[in-house]
Amino acid sequence: MTKRAPGEGSIRKRANGGWEARITLDSGKRQSFYGRTQRAVKERMVEAISQQQKGTLPDPDKQTLAEYLAVWLEDTAKPTVRPSTYRLYEYAVRVHIAPTAIGKLKLAKVTPQQIQRWLNELSATNLAPKTIKLIHGVLRTALEIASRWNMVTRNTARLVSAPRIPHHEMLALTPEQAGALLKAAEGDRLYALYAVAVALGMRQGEILALRWQDVDLDGSVVTVAHTLQRVDGKAVLQEPKTKSSRRRISIPLSILGILRQHRIRQLEERLLAGQRWQDSGHVFTDLVGGPIGSQRALKDFKRLLVKAGLPDMRFHDLRHTAASLLLAQGVSPRMIMETLGHSNISMTMDTYAHIMPSLRQEAADAMDRILNGLGVSKG
């Protein structure tokens, strides 16, 4: 094997995907750079050779965790994850990892004990367990790449546990409560939004992302193709996280009528707004046609709960309400799975297992009525 002189580099495609560029250091050791494309690693290799010639190339054995994470964010995370996810990653690194003691440790020498101590210190602050688990997840994801690229011998973040997240009790409105909610919403300009949430079980982001081109009023079908998220203060349509989240939902006749009335109301608001109207194409908009943000929708929903005399709950619980109402009407779990956009039937069954016993009794009672009507002897 030919020994390369300091400053020379090479590029190869990796067996497990991606590309690797190597340069020979003055010490004779080799330093590798990784990326998804040949162009990306070539650019990094050229920059590294330039730094080496200037004497400013960092020693890989001395690279800190914070230094590695900065490169990982820019070269690996940013090109591959959604903008909203990248913002979470960047925030976790910038605020909770890089400036702390663990961020100053050498990448190759970070131990499980040090990570556990760092997580315990985070737990001693006012951070919520869910936030700490997210931060730990970012570190685990980043170190998985470092492990795959042989920059560390193992992913030490996998060997420790984040704080347990308290279980959030699932709430669902009864049919009577759902009726009370919609009754209280009558006359509200967003009445259709709450009706869609209760009847179709869509996620909040999916509802807020709906455009009229996604709603086929003649065919009675809604196509769920996007979710609405805030990125740098702007409403952005993004692809659903999973393939199963992209789906078509049949619209009940009652909801068709509500949506048609909503469209007429929106056209009237457009006339009133005049030149101030923003033609975003969304089904649910503010008074000048712009998309509605999740915080605004949640605030209005909380106000509506108070008006209806209902207990406090999350907007997401309207999704559980839809599933519960469908189950109570005897709709099959598989059909509910497809309506909600669950990835598999077990997720649906696990989520709503607490409802199943009462439904099984209802099924048994229904069978009794059928058999009694047929004159079947009770023995």
Secondary structure, 3 states (H helix, E strand, C coil): CCCCCCCCEEEEECCCCCEEEEEECCCCCEEEEEECCHHHHHHHHHHHHHHHHHCCCCCHHHCEHHHHHHHHHHHHHHHHCCHHHHHHHHHHHHHHHCCCHHHHCEHHHCCHHHHHHHHHHHHCCCCCHHHHHHHHHHHHHHHHHHHHCCCCCCCHHHHCCCCCCCCCCCCCCCHHHHHHHHHHHCCCCCHHHHHHHHHHCCCHHHHHHCEHHHEECCCCEEEECCEEEEECCEEEEECCCCHHHCEEEECCHHHHHHHHHHHHHHHHHHHHHHHHCCCCCECCECCCCCECCHHHHHHHHHHHHHHHCCCCCCCCHHHHHHHHHHHHCCCCHHHHHHHHCCCCHHHHHHHCHHHHHHHHHHHHHHHHHHHHHCCCCCC
